[in-house]
Amino acid sequence: MGNIDSKFKRTMGFLTVVEHPQYGLFGGYLILNTAGRPLEFHCTAPVKPNRAQEILYGPTLESFLYGEQIGQTLINQGSEPPLLVCTDVKPALAARDYVPVPLALVLSSGNQTVLEQPGETLPSSESGEFFRLDAAHRGGPRLVIFQLGRNRLALPQHAEEDRRLIADSLADMADSFDLAEPFQRIRDAIKEAQQALQ
């Protein structure tokens, strides 16, 4: 019976941020069980930096808004910590410093090219390829990119130990679970929330 209970408690979180030209940033966080069914959904009120924040935070504003303000808040609202949290927006990776669970960037053909163009590419290693995360900062964080089943993921280099945790968590479903799919569900739910504001 313990195995059955623990199987039902296996969850994954999906975090994304959508920008609305009028209202600002909306964060959405969907928690799914391993069958892909929703268990919880959380959405932020719109977040819009003022001009002083834009000036003072400079190139760190995105990671502050996406990671600290939105990502950290949403992930901590979940009733139970998931096995891992996936995001499709790289500035949200900054939330990893504030949450107790692994946080990985799910790469698709669209955001992979964005990743690989700026910054320098380092030589491959056993742990994967390394890419600059933020080309605006010399010596800034780098991403470790790796394949897990049908999914291509990236982690900040300083959180590379999360790779083992993620591989262990997804071992039995890495080939069958499309980690990019839930983000469209979140974007659709955020769009519904935006329409309520109008």
MDTraj code that builds the backbone (N, CA, C; nanometers):
import mdtraj as md
import numpy as np

residues = "MET GLY ASN ILE ASP SER LYS PHE LYS ARG THR MET GLY PHE LEU THR VAL VAL GLU HIS PRO GLN TYR GLY LEU PHE GLY GLY TYR LEU ILE LEU ASN THR ALA GLY ARG PRO LEU GLU PHE HIS CYS THR ALA PRO VAL LYS PRO ASN ARG ALA GLN GLU ILE LEU TYR GLY PRO THR LEU GLU SER PHE LEU TYR GLY GLU GLN ILE GLY GLN THR LEU ILE ASN GLN GLY SER GLU PRO PRO LEU LEU VAL CYS THR ASP VAL LYS PRO ALA LEU ALA ALA ARG ASP TYR VAL PRO VAL PRO LEU ALA LEU VAL LEU SER SER GLY ASN GLN THR VAL LEU GLU GLN PRO GLY GLU THR LEU PRO SER SER GLU SER GLY GLU PHE PHE ARG LEU ASP ALA ALA HIS ARG GLY GLY PRO ARG LEU VAL ILE PHE GLN LEU GLY ARG ASN ARG LEU ALA LEU PRO GLN HIS ALA GLU GLU ASP ARG ARG LEU ILE ALA ASP SER LEU ALA ASP MET ALA ASP SER PHE ASP LEU ALA GLU PRO PHE GLN ARG ILE ARG ASP ALA ILE LYS GLU ALA GLN GLN ALA LEU GLN".split()
xyz = np.array([
    [0.0821, -0.1195, 0.0000],
    [0.0000, 0.0000, 0.0000],
    [0.0862, 0.1254, 0.0000],
    [0.2006, 0.1233, 0.0674],
    [0.2905, 0.2383, 0.0694],
    [0.3379, 0.2761, -0.0700],
    [0.3656, 0.1767, -0.1547],
    [0.4095, 0.2053, -0.2908],
    [0.2999, 0.2744, -0.3721],
    [0.1760, 0.2324, -0.3513],
    [0.0661, 0.2937, -0.4246],
    [0.0525, 0.4396, -0.3842],
    [0.0555, 0.4667, -0.2531],
    [0.0434, 0.6047, -0.2055],
    [0.1557, 0.6918, -0.2597],
    [0.2806, 0.6408, -0.2554],
    [0.3931, 0.7218, -0.3009],
    [0.3846, 0.7470, -0.4507],
    [0.3279, 0.6508, -0.5265],
    [0.3144, 0.6718, -0.6704],
    [0.2171, 0.7861, -0.6994],
    [0.1069, 0.7933, -0.6231],
    [0.0099, 0.8985, -0.6459],
    [0.0620, 1.0350, -0.6036],
    [0.1599, 1.0385, -0.5159],
    [0.2154, 1.1659, -0.4714],
    [0.3256, 1.2166, -0.5632],
    [0.3632, 1.1395, -0.6629],
    [0.4669, 1.1834, -0.7558],
    [0.4084, 1.2893, -0.8468],
    [0.4601, 1.4100, -0.8343],
    [0.4080, 1.5206, -0.9134],
    [0.5214, 1.5966, -0.9801],
    [0.4855, 1.6711, -1.0838],
    [0.5800, 1.7580, -1.1522],
    [0.5171, 1.8957, -1.1660],
    [0.5987, 1.9981, -1.1492],
    [0.5510, 2.1352, -1.1638],
    [0.5958, 2.1933, -1.2969],
    [0.5129, 2.2796, -1.3543],
    [0.5430, 2.3469, -1.4800],
    [0.5177, 2.4959, -1.4603],
    [0.6207, 2.5743, -1.4852],
    [0.6176, 2.7178, -1.4588],
    [0.6469, 2.7946, -1.5870],
    [0.5638, 2.8921, -1.6177],
    [0.5936, 2.9793, -1.7304],
    [0.5486, 3.1209, -1.6968],
    [0.5969, 3.2147, -1.7758],
    [0.5627, 3.3554, -1.7596],
    [0.5226, 3.4083, -1.8966],
    [0.4105, 3.4776, -1.9002],
    [0.3582, 3.5338, -2.0240],
    [0.3554, 3.6849, -2.0094],
    [0.4025, 3.7547, -2.1123],
    [0.4034, 3.9010, -2.1087],
    [0.2842, 3.9559, -2.1842],
    [0.2107, 4.0442, -2.1180],
    [0.0981, 4.1131, -2.1798],
    [0.1395, 4.2586, -2.1990],
    [0.1218, 4.3154, -2.3183],
    [0.1724, 4.4507, -2.3435],
    [0.1128, 4.5569, -2.2511],
    [-0.0113, 4.5396, -2.2098],
    [-0.0758, 4.6396, -2.1251],
    [-0.0554, 4.6136, -1.9759],
    [-0.0705, 4.4884, -1.9334],
    [-0.0722, 4.4579, -1.7904],
    [0.0630, 4.4166, -1.7330],
    [0.1518, 4.3644, -1.8141],
    [0.2816, 4.3202, -1.7654],
    [0.2954, 4.1689, -1.7683],
    [0.3617, 4.1132, -1.6687],
    [0.3929, 3.9706, -1.6653],
    [0.2914, 3.8934, -1.5816],
    [0.2471, 3.7816, -1.6360],
    [0.1615, 3.6887, -1.5633],
    [0.2387, 3.5579, -1.5481],
    [0.2484, 3.5085, -1.4277],
    [0.3118, 3.3789, -1.4052],
    [0.2064, 3.2728, -1.3854],
    [0.2323, 3.1547, -1.4384],
    [0.1418, 3.0415, -1.4206],
    [0.2193, 2.9191, -1.3781],
    [0.1614, 2.8426, -1.2868],
    [0.2274, 2.7240, -1.2318],
    [0.1252, 2.6113, -1.2247],
    [0.1520, 2.5046, -1.2984],
    [0.0630, 2.3893, -1.3068],
    [0.1331, 2.2684, -1.2465],
    [0.0658, 2.2009, -1.1565],
    [0.1206, 2.0781, -1.0976],
    [0.0413, 1.9614, -1.1541],
    [0.1144, 1.8670, -1.2134],
    [0.0535, 1.7485, -1.2745],
    [0.0992, 1.6236, -1.2018],
    [0.0146, 1.5207, -1.2042],
    [0.0641, 1.3904, -1.1601],
    [0.1387, 1.3277, -1.2776],
    [0.1978, 1.2134, -1.2567],
    [0.2818, 1.1543, -1.3617],
    [0.1997, 1.0995, -1.4786],
    [0.0675, 1.0983, -1.4644],
    [-0.0188, 1.0616, -1.5771],
    [-0.0540, 1.1844, -1.6608],
    [-0.0067, 1.3039, -1.6178],
    [-0.0326, 1.4263, -1.6918],
    [-0.1616, 1.4961, -1.6543],
    [-0.2233, 1.4535, -1.5444],
    [-0.3492, 1.5147, -1.5014],
    [-0.3222, 1.6286, -1.4031],
    [-0.3995, 1.7383, -1.4138],
    [-0.3758, 1.8532, -1.3255],
    [-0.4193, 1.8264, -1.1823],
    [-0.3357, 1.8696, -1.0890],
    [-0.3676, 1.8609, -0.9469],
    [-0.3873, 1.9991, -0.8863],
    [-0.3067, 2.0954, -0.9317],
    [-0.3157, 2.2329, -0.8817],
    [-0.2786, 2.3282, -0.9944],
    [-0.3346, 2.4487, -0.9875],
    [-0.2943, 2.5556, -1.0780],
    [-0.2914, 2.6854, -0.9986],
    [-0.1849, 2.7619, -1.0157],
    [-0.1698, 2.8913, -0.9502],
    [-0.1292, 2.9930, -1.0567],
    [-0.1803, 3.1139, -1.0417],
    [-0.1509, 3.2210, -1.1365],
    [-0.1269, 3.3488, -1.0574],
    [-0.0315, 3.4293, -1.1006],
    [-0.0046, 3.5555, -1.0315],
    [-0.0943, 3.6658, -1.0847],
    [-0.1098, 3.7686, -1.0044],
    [-0.1639, 3.8943, -1.0546],
    [-0.0569, 3.9512, -1.1470],
    [-0.0928, 4.0434, -1.2350],
    [0.0096, 4.0972, -1.3245],
    [0.1211, 4.1682, -1.2483],
    [0.2437, 4.1471, -1.2946],
    [0.3616, 4.2104, -1.2355],
    [0.4213, 4.3022, -1.3414],
    [0.4336, 4.4294, -1.3074],
    [0.4882, 4.5249, -1.4035],
    [0.5907, 4.6115, -1.3311],
    [0.7181, 4.6050, -1.3733],
    [0.8190, 4.6871, -1.3061],
    [0.7981, 4.8347, -1.3357],
    [0.8302, 4.9185, -1.2377],
    [0.8238, 5.0623, -1.2630],
    [0.9560, 5.1080, -1.3234],
    [0.9620, 5.2308, -1.3634],
    [1.0816, 5.2829, -1.4318],
    [1.2041, 5.2788, -1.3407],
    [1.1866, 5.3068, -1.2118],
    [1.2996, 5.3025, -1.1185],
    [1.3575, 5.1611, -1.1105],
    [1.2719, 5.0595, -1.1053],
    [1.3206, 4.9210, -1.1027],
    [1.3952, 4.8877, -1.2314],
    [1.3418, 4.9308, -1.3452],
    [1.4087, 4.9038, -1.4719],
    [1.5496, 4.9617, -1.4729],
    [1.5648, 5.0824, -1.4184],
    [1.6959, 5.1476, -1.4152],
    [1.7874, 5.0781, -1.3151],
    [1.7389, 5.0561, -1.1938],
    [1.8242, 5.0042, -1.0864],
    [1.8618, 4.8576, -1.1044],
    [1.7693, 4.7761, -1.1549],
    [1.7990, 4.6337, -1.1734],
    [1.8778, 4.6079, -1.3017],
    [1.8656, 4.6963, -1.3986],
    [1.9418, 4.6809, -1.5227],
    [1.9204, 4.5443, -1.5863],
    [2.0307, 4.4788, -1.6288],
    [2.0177, 4.3495, -1.6968],
    [1.9751, 4.2351, -1.6049],
    [1.9667, 4.2594, -1.4735],
    [1.9228, 4.1537, -1.3820],
    [1.7727, 4.1578, -1.3564],
    [1.7021, 4.2523, -1.4188],
    [1.5591, 4.2690, -1.3919],
    [1.4788, 4.1447, -1.4292],
    [1.5041, 4.0875, -1.5465],
    [1.4274, 3.9706, -1.5902],
    [1.4407, 3.8549, -1.4933],
    [1.5641, 3.8212, -1.4536],
    [1.5811, 3.7079, -1.3624],
    [1.5184, 3.7371, -1.2266],
    [1.5209, 3.8639, -1.1829],
    [1.4548, 3.9012, -1.0576],
    [1.3041, 3.8816, -1.0678],
    [1.2439, 3.9342, -1.1750],
    [1.0984, 3.9241, -1.1901],
    [1.0528, 3.7806, -1.2125],
    [1.1154, 3.7122, -1.3090],
    [1.0738, 3.5770, -1.3445],
    [1.1087, 3.4753, -1.2353],
    [1.2294, 3.4883, -1.1790],
    [1.2766, 3.3891, -1.0829],
    [1.2350, 3.4166, -0.9404],
    [1.2755, 3.5329, -0.8878],
    [1.2483, 3.5627, -0.7471],
    [1.1035, 3.5997, -0.7216],
    [1.0524, 3.6969, -0.7962],
    [0.9173, 3.7444, -0.7667],
    [0.8086, 3.6460, -0.8102],
    [0.8163, 3.5970, -0.9327],
    [0.7094, 3.5125, -0.9847],
    [0.7350, 3.3646, -0.9558],
    [0.8477, 3.3125, -1.0005],
    [0.8757, 3.1696, -0.9875],
    [0.8774, 3.1213, -0.8441],
    [0.9540, 3.1874, -0.7610],
    [0.9642, 3.1474, -0.6202],
    [0.8261, 3.1503, -0.5531],
    [0.7513, 3.2555, -0.5768],
    [0.6197, 3.2694, -0.5150],
    [0.5264, 3.1562, -0.5571],
    [0.5197, 3.1293, -0.6863],
    [0.4289, 3.0258, -0.7354],
    [0.4688, 2.8863, -0.6880],
    [0.5966, 2.8547, -0.6963],
    [0.6416, 2.7208, -0.6560],
    [0.6137, 2.6977, -0.5077],
    [0.6344, 2.7995, -0.4269],
    [0.6106, 2.7847, -0.2834],
    [0.4622, 2.7797, -0.2483],
    [0.3734, 2.8148, -0.3417],
    [0.2292, 2.8060, -0.3171],
    [0.1766, 2.6636, -0.3302],
    [0.2529, 2.5754, -0.3928],
    [0.2079, 2.4377, -0.4099],
    [0.1892, 2.3692, -0.2759],
    [0.0904, 2.2796, -0.2685],
    [0.0625, 2.2129, -0.1411],
    [0.1719, 2.1132, -0.1027],
    [0.2357, 2.0523, -0.2018],
    [0.3476, 1.9611, -0.1759],
    [0.4565, 1.9870, -0.2786],
    [0.5840, 1.9742, -0.2386],
    [0.6895, 1.9947, -0.3387],
    [0.6875, 1.8841, -0.4442],
    [0.6974, 1.9214, -0.5716],
    [0.6997, 1.8208, -0.6779],
    [0.8376, 1.7556, -0.6883],
    [0.8462, 1.6510, -0.7701],
    [0.9754, 1.5866, -0.7963],
    [1.0700, 1.6851, -0.8620],
    [1.0165, 1.7655, -0.9541],
    [1.0936, 1.8672, -1.0219],
    [0.9986, 1.9703, -1.0784],
    [1.0535, 2.0866, -1.1115],
    [0.9776, 2.1923, -1.1773],
    [1.0434, 2.2175, -1.3118],
    [0.9628, 2.2259, -1.4160],
    [1.0116, 2.2561, -1.5504],
    [0.9636, 2.3954, -1.5884],
    [1.0454, 2.4653, -1.6640],
    [1.0066, 2.5952, -1.7170],
    [1.0443, 2.6017, -1.8634],
    [0.9808, 2.6912, -1.9359],
    [1.0163, 2.7124, -2.0758],
    [1.0700, 2.8524, -2.0991],
    [1.0943, 2.9264, -1.9906],
    [1.1529, 3.0608, -2.0000],
    [1.2784, 3.0647, -1.9145],
    [1.3926, 3.0888, -1.9786],
    [1.5187, 3.0750, -1.9061],
    [1.5379, 3.1695, -1.7890],
    [1.4842, 3.2932, -1.7874],
    [1.5048, 3.3758, -1.6680],
    [1.4411, 3.3161, -1.5415],
    [1.3425, 3.2272, -1.5587],
    [1.2780, 3.1643, -1.4436],
    [1.3713, 3.0675, -1.3709],
    [1.4799, 3.0265, -1.4360],
    [1.5766, 2.9385, -1.3686],
    [1.6359, 3.0029, -1.2433],
    [1.6287, 3.1346, -1.2343],
    [1.6798, 3.2044, -1.1163],
    [1.6047, 3.1635, -0.9904],
    [1.4853, 3.1087, -1.0039],
    [1.4082, 3.0639, -0.8874],
    [1.4744, 2.9460, -0.8173],
    [1.5634, 2.8756, -0.8859],
    [1.6260, 2.7561, -0.8255],
    [1.6986, 2.7905, -0.6966],
    [1.7525, 2.9102, -0.6854],
    [1.8239, 2.9494, -0.5641],
    [1.7300, 2.9680, -0.4446],
    [1.5996, 2.9674, -0.4681],
    [1.5028, 2.9976, -0.3620],
    [1.4020, 2.8864, -0.3354],
    [1.4131, 2.7758, -0.4090],
    [1.3178, 2.6657, -0.3899],
    [1.3940, 2.5355, -0.3648],
    [1.3307, 2.4404, -0.2934],
    [1.4012, 2.3174, -0.2556],
    [1.3960, 2.2057, -0.3588],
    [1.3463, 2.2317, -0.4793],
    [1.3323, 2.1260, -0.5794],
    [1.4123, 2.1595, -0.7044],
    [1.4564, 2.0584, -0.7795],
    [1.5265, 2.0842, -0.9051],
    [1.4382, 2.1621, -1.0024],
    [1.4999, 2.2530, -1.0763],
    [1.4297, 2.3372, -1.1735],
    [1.5059, 2.3276, -1.3047],
    [1.4376, 2.2823, -1.4098],
    [1.5031, 2.2611, -1.5392],
    [1.4318, 2.3385, -1.6490],
    [1.5101, 2.3839, -1.7450],
    [1.4583, 2.4500, -1.8641],
    [1.4322, 2.3431, -1.9693],
    [1.3090, 2.3380, -2.0205],
    [1.2736, 2.2438, -2.1262],
    [1.3030, 2.3127, -2.2585],
    [1.3893, 2.2518, -2.3374],
    [1.4292, 2.3110, -2.4643],
    [1.3448, 2.2549, -2.5779],
    [1.2999, 2.3435, -2.6618],
    [1.2332, 2.3036, -2.7855],
    [1.3149, 2.3639, -2.8981],
    [1.2780, 2.3381, -3.0207],
    [1.3548, 2.3945, -3.1315],
    [1.3530, 2.5471, -3.1259],
    [1.2457, 2.6063, -3.0719],
    [1.2362, 2.7520, -3.0636],
    [1.3323, 2.8133, -2.9645],
    [1.3338, 2.7659, -2.8392],
    [1.4197, 2.8308, -2.7411],
    [1.5617, 2.7769, -2.7418],
    [1.5864, 2.6661, -2.8084],
    [1.7231, 2.6160, -2.8181],
    [1.8084, 2.7102, -2.9023],
    [1.7543, 2.7614, -3.0117],
    [1.8344, 2.8503, -3.0954],
    [1.8621, 2.9810, -3.0231],
    [1.7667, 3.0279, -2.9451],
    [1.7898, 3.1489, -2.8669],
    [1.9043, 3.1265, -2.7692],
    [1.9089, 3.0058, -2.7114],
    [2.0135, 2.9734, -2.6155],
    [2.1511, 2.9692, -2.6801],
    [2.1580, 2.9105, -2.7975],
    [2.2887, 2.8821, -2.8541],
    [2.3498, 3.0007, -2.9273],
    [2.2709, 3.1007, -2.9635],
    [2.3284, 3.2128, -3.0364],
    [2.4100, 3.3057, -2.9479],
    [2.3556, 3.3590, -2.8348],
    [2.4373, 3.4493, -2.7560],
    [2.5381, 3.3731, -2.6718],
    [2.6466, 3.4381, -2.6379],
    [2.7441, 3.3769, -2.5478],
    [2.8331, 3.2775, -2.6191],
    [2.9228, 3.2236, -2.5442],
    [3.0200, 3.1313, -2.6010],
    [2.9837, 2.9877, -2.5698],
    [3.0239, 2.8978, -2.6551],
    [3.0036, 2.7561, -2.6315],
    [3.1326, 2.6983, -2.5772],
    [3.1204, 2.6245, -2.4696],
    [3.2369, 2.5589, -2.4115],
    [3.2444, 2.4168, -2.4648],
    [3.3597, 2.3529, -2.4535],
    [3.3707, 2.2163, -2.5035],
    [3.2746, 2.1214, -2.4333],
    [3.2343, 2.0173, -2.5035],
    [3.1473, 1.9167, -2.4441],
    [3.2207, 1.8448, -2.3322],
    [3.1422, 1.7956, -2.2383],
    [3.1983, 1.7154, -2.1296],
    [3.1056, 1.5972, -2.1089],
    [3.1395, 1.5106, -2.0158],
    [3.0534, 1.3965, -1.9884],
    [2.9159, 1.4408, -1.9427],
    [2.9092, 1.5553, -1.8779],
    [2.7816, 1.6005, -1.8227],
    [2.6974, 1.6758, -1.9236],
    [2.7447, 1.6968, -2.0434],
    [2.6653, 1.7667, -2.1430],
    [2.7385, 1.8855, -2.2006],
    [2.6669, 1.9639, -2.2784],
    [2.7245, 2.0824, -2.3391],
    [2.7030, 2.2004, -2.2450],
    [2.7906, 2.2992, -2.2521],
    [2.7771, 2.4177, -2.1697],
    [2.7513, 2.5372, -2.2597],
    [2.6552, 2.6218, -2.2209],
    [2.6266, 2.7434, -2.2951],
    [2.6102, 2.8581, -2.1981],
    [2.6399, 2.9785, -2.2439],
    [2.6155, 3.0963, -2.1617],
    [2.4658, 3.1108, -2.1430],
    [2.4231, 3.1447, -2.0228],
    [2.2831, 3.1710, -1.9969],
    [2.2514, 3.3166, -2.0222],
    [2.3406, 3.4049, -1.9837],
    [2.3155, 3.5483, -1.9974],
    [2.4401, 3.6129, -2.0541],
    [2.4366, 3.6461, -2.1820],
    [2.5546, 3.6993, -2.2481],
    [2.5904, 3.8391, -2.1994],
    [2.4998, 3.9054, -2.1263],
    [2.5271, 4.0416, -2.0813],
    [2.6250, 4.0466, -1.9645],
    [2.6487, 3.9341, -1.9000],
    [2.7374, 3.9319, -1.7840],
    [2.8584, 3.8447, -1.8125],
    [2.9760, 3.9027, -1.8055],
    [3.0977, 3.8225, -1.8231],
    [3.1074, 3.7240, -1.7085],
    [3.1386, 3.6002, -1.7414],
    [3.1513, 3.4977, -1.6388],
    [3.0183, 3.4629, -1.5750],
    [2.9072, 3.4987, -1.6401],
    [2.7743, 3.4723, -1.5857],
    [2.7428, 3.3237, -1.5865],
    [2.6250, 3.2891, -1.5372],
    [2.5884, 3.1481, -1.5275],
    [2.5854, 3.0810, -1.6641],
    [2.6211, 2.9567, -1.6643],
    [2.6203, 2.8766, -1.7869],
    [2.5202, 2.7642, -1.7709],
    [2.4710, 2.7152, -1.8834],
    [2.3764, 2.6058, -1.8818],
    [2.4453, 2.4748, -1.9170],
    [2.4034, 2.3696, -1.8504],
    [2.4420, 2.2342, -1.8858],
    [2.3208, 2.1748, -1.9573],
    [2.3402, 2.1328, -2.0806],
    [2.2311, 2.0814, -2.1624],
    [2.2459, 1.9305, -2.1761],
    [2.1338, 1.8591, -2.1577],
    [2.1393, 1.7129, -2.1660],
    [2.0069, 1.6577, -2.2169],
    [2.0133, 1.5369, -2.2678],
    [1.8971, 1.4676, -2.3218],
    [1.8474, 1.3694, -2.2173],
    [1.7172, 1.3665, -2.1982],
    [1.6566, 1.2696, -2.1079],
    [1.5343, 1.2126, -2.1788],
    [1.5492, 1.0933, -2.2323],
    [1.4428, 1.0352, -2.3130],
    [1.4180, 1.1224, -2.4340],
    [1.2952, 1.1601, -2.4561],
    [1.2605, 1.2444, -2.5710],
    [1.2739, 1.3931, -2.5412],
    [1.3159, 1.4270, -2.4204],
    [1.3214, 1.5665, -2.3765],
    [1.4650, 1.6168, -2.3684],
    [1.4851, 1.7381, -2.4148],
    [1.6152, 1.8049, -2.4050],
    [1.6010, 1.9126, -2.2974],
    [1.6847, 1.9039, -2.1954],
    [1.6742, 1.9897, -2.0790],
    [1.8029, 2.0666, -2.0562],
    [1.7927, 2.1748, -1.9791],
    [1.9101, 2.2535, -1.9428],
    [1.8982, 2.2939, -1.7965],
    [2.0133, 2.2984, -1.7320],
    [2.0237, 2.3396, -1.5921],
    [2.1343, 2.4429, -1.5798],
    [2.1233, 2.5338, -1.4833],
    [2.2386, 2.6192, -1.4560],
    [2.3555, 2.5319, -1.4111],
    [2.4748, 2.5663, -1.4536],
    [2.5918, 2.4846, -1.4215],
    [2.6073, 2.4666, -1.2707],
    [2.5766, 2.5697, -1.1924],
    [2.5932, 2.5576, -1.0477],
    [2.4918, 2.4621, -0.9846],
    [2.3889, 2.4220, -1.0592],
    [2.2893, 2.3272, -1.0089],
    [2.2986, 2.1942, -1.0820],
    [2.4163, 2.1631, -1.1346],
    [2.4312, 2.0423, -1.2164],
    [2.4002, 1.9143, -1.1397],
    [2.4150, 1.9154, -1.0068],
    [2.3816, 1.7953, -0.9294],
    [2.2328, 1.7609, -0.9412],
    [2.1514, 1.8586, -0.9803],
    [2.0093, 1.8322, -1.0012],
    [1.9862, 1.7364, -1.1173],
    [2.0821, 1.7250, -1.2055],
    [2.0663, 1.6376, -1.3220],
    [2.0398, 1.4935, -1.2796],
    [2.1125, 1.4457, -1.1806],
    [2.0927, 1.3091, -1.1309],
    [1.9542, 1.2941, -1.0690],
    [1.9127, 1.3941, -0.9903],
    [1.7807, 1.3897, -0.9272],
    [1.6697, 1.3864, -1.0323],
    [1.6859, 1.4661, -1.1374],
    [1.5863, 1.4697, -1.2442],
    [1.5847, 1.3369, -1.3191],
    [1.7010, 1.2842, -1.3504],
    [1.7089, 1.1558, -1.4213],
    [1.6432, 1.0454, -1.3395],
    [1.6665, 1.0446, -1.2086],
    [1.6044, 0.9439, -1.1221],
    [1.4533, 0.9615, -1.1172],
    [1.4077, 1.0858, -1.1085],
    [1.2644, 1.1143, -1.0987],
    [1.1893, 1.0755, -1.2248],
    [1.2524, 1.0968, -1.3408],
    [1.1843, 1.0728, -1.4683],
    [1.2223, 0.9413, -1.5346],
    [1.2966, 0.8568, -1.4653],
    [1.3512, 0.7360, -1.5269],
    [1.2455, 0.6510, -1.5962],
    [1.1294, 0.6334, -1.5348],
    [1.0290, 0.5442, -1.5918],
    [0.9345, 0.6120, -1.6912],
    [0.9498, 0.7441, -1.7134],
    [0.8589, 0.8105, -1.8062],
    [0.9274, 0.9063, -1.9009],
    [1.0589, 0.9085, -1.9038],
    [1.1334, 1.0048, -1.9861],
    [1.1021, 0.9905, -2.1348],
    [1.0739, 0.8697, -2.1803],
    [1.0462, 0.8493, -2.3223],
    [0.9019, 0.8798, -2.3597],
    [0.8113, 0.8711, -2.2639],
    [0.6701, 0.8864, -2.2973],
    [0.6121, 1.0229, -2.2622],
    [0.6731, 1.0963, -2.1711],
    [0.6157, 1.2233, -2.1250],
    [0.6799, 1.3394, -2.1996],
    [0.5991, 1.4181, -2.2692],
    [0.6459, 1.5366, -2.3406],
    [0.6428, 1.6534, -2.2429],
    [0.7590, 1.6933, -2.1927],
    [0.7663, 1.7979, -2.0916],
    [0.7338, 1.9365, -2.1473],
    [0.7288, 1.9526, -2.2782],
    [0.6970, 2.0827, -2.3369],
    [0.5462, 2.1058, -2.3476],
    [0.4672, 2.0002, -2.3492],
    [0.3228, 2.0130, -2.3733],
    [0.2479, 2.0930, -2.2671],
    [0.2713, 2.0751, -2.1370],
    [0.1906, 2.1459, -2.0365],
    [0.1995, 2.2988, -2.0430],
    [0.3031, 2.3529, -2.1030],
    [0.3160, 2.4986, -2.1066],
    [0.2047, 2.5640, -2.1882],
    [0.1560, 2.4970, -2.2905],
    [0.0444, 2.5529, -2.3673],
    [-0.0815, 2.5574, -2.2820],
    [-0.1013, 2.4575, -2.1979],
    [-0.2171, 2.4581, -2.1072],
    [-0.2106, 2.5794, -2.0147],
    [-0.0908, 2.6075, -1.9636],
    [-0.0746, 2.7216, -1.8729],
    [-0.1014, 2.8516, -1.9475],
    [-0.0449, 2.8663, -2.0666],
    [-0.0659, 2.9890, -2.1440],
    [-0.2149, 3.0105, -2.1746],
    [-0.2860, 2.9022, -2.2050],
    [-0.4300, 2.9139, -2.2313],
    [-0.5049, 2.9569, -2.1057],
    [-0.4663, 2.9019, -1.9898],
    [-0.5317, 2.9397, -1.8636],
    [-0.5024, 3.0854, -1.8286],
    [-0.3789, 3.1305, -1.8546],
    [-0.3441, 3.2710, -1.8288],
    [-0.4233, 3.3630, -1.9214],
    [-0.4401, 3.3205, -2.0463],
    [-0.5177, 3.4006, -2.1416],
    [-0.6611, 3.4188, -2.0916],
    [-0.7174, 3.3127, -2.0339],
    [-0.8518, 3.3232, -1.9761],
    [-0.8525, 3.4240, -1.8618],
    [-0.7491, 3.4195, -1.7773],
    [-0.7403, 3.5138, -1.6647],
    [-0.7265, 3.6577, -1.7140],
    [-0.6518, 3.6770, -1.8218],
    [-0.6348, 3.8119, -1.8784],
    [-0.7657, 3.8666, -1.9315],
    [-0.8472, 3.7804, -1.9910],
    [-0.9752, 3.8247, -2.0454],
    [-1.0684, 3.8716, -1.9338],
    [-1.0520, 3.8149, -1.8158],
    [-1.1350, 3.8575, -1.7016],
    [-1.0982, 3.9995, -1.6573],
    [-0.9744, 4.0431, -1.6872],
    [-0.9328, 4.1783, -1.6509],
    [-0.9897, 4.2848, -1.7436],
    [-1.0298, 4.2446, -1.8625],
    [-1.0747, 4.3420, -1.9620],
    [-1.2209, 4.3764, -1.9485],
])
top = md.Topology()
chain = top.add_chain()
for i, resn in enumerate(residues, 1):
    res = top.add_residue(resn, chain, resSeq=i)
    for name in ("N", "CA", "C"):
        top.add_atom(name, md.element.get_by_symbol(name[0]), res)
traj = md.Trajectory(xyz[None], top)
